[in-house]
Amino acid sequence: MDPREQAISQALSDLSTGIYTSRRAAARAYGVPESTLRNRLGGATSSALSHQHQQRLTPLQEDFLVE
């Protein structure tokens, strides 16, 4: 997972556990756009997952080739 996605996941996790009470505070703490957190909380998926069906290789195939 790329660092930006990790930051978004951590921000969402901290929002759900109550560490941050607002999207804006979590976004500022992790350096991600507040709109991204809002969209993800609303059910949007990441760009990589949204376009996964357009890729020639599956993630499993990519991992196999990397190793």
C-alpha positions as CSV (number, residue, x, y, z in Angstrom):
1,M,0.0,0.0,0.0
2,D,1.4,3.4,-0.9
3,P,2.1,5.9,1.9
4,R,-0.8,8.2,0.9
5,E,-3.3,5.3,1.2
6,Q,-1.8,4.4,4.6
7,A,-2.2,7.9,5.8
8,I,-5.8,7.9,4.7
9,S,-6.5,4.6,6.3
10,Q,-4.9,5.7,9.6
11,A,-6.9,8.9,9.6
12,L,-10.1,7.0,9.0
13,S,-9.2,4.6,11.8
14,D,-8.4,7.4,14.2
15,L,-11.8,9.0,13.3
16,S,-13.7,5.8,14.0
17,T,-11.9,5.2,17.3
18,G,-12.5,8.8,18.5
19,I,-8.9,10.0,18.6
20,Y,-10.0,12.8,16.3
21,T,-13.5,14.2,16.6
22,S,-13.5,16.0,13.2
23,R,-12.5,15.1,9.7
24,R,-10.6,18.4,9.4
25,A,-8.4,17.6,12.4
26,A,-7.6,14.1,11.2
27,A,-6.9,15.4,7.7
28,R,-4.6,18.0,9.0
29,A,-2.8,15.5,11.3
30,Y,-2.1,13.1,8.4
31,G,-1.6,15.6,5.6
32,V,-4.5,14.3,3.5
33,P,-7.4,16.3,1.9
34,E,-10.5,16.6,4.1
35,S,-12.6,15.9,1.0
36,T,-10.9,12.6,0.6
37,L,-11.8,11.5,4.1
38,R,-15.4,12.8,3.6
39,N,-15.7,10.8,0.3
40,R,-14.2,7.6,1.8
41,L,-16.6,7.8,4.8
42,G,-19.4,8.2,2.3
43,G,-18.4,4.9,0.6
44,A,-16.1,6.0,-2.2
45,T,-13.2,3.7,-3.0
46,S,-9.6,4.5,-3.8
47,S,-8.6,5.3,-7.4
48,A,-6.5,2.1,-7.6
49,L,-9.4,-0.1,-6.5
50,S,-11.9,1.7,-8.8
51,H,-9.7,1.1,-11.9
52,Q,-8.5,-2.4,-10.9
53,H,-10.7,-4.0,-13.6
54,Q,-8.9,-2.0,-16.3
55,Q,-5.5,-3.4,-15.5
56,R,-4.0,-6.3,-17.4
57,L,-2.6,-8.0,-14.3
58,T,-4.4,-8.8,-11.1
59,P,-2.7,-7.7,-7.9
60,L,-1.8,-11.3,-7.2
61,Q,-0.1,-11.6,-10.5
62,E,1.8,-8.3,-9.9
63,D,3.0,-9.6,-6.5
64,F,4.1,-12.8,-8.0
65,L,6.2,-11.0,-10.6
66,V,7.7,-8.7,-8.0
67,E,8.9,-11.7,-6.0
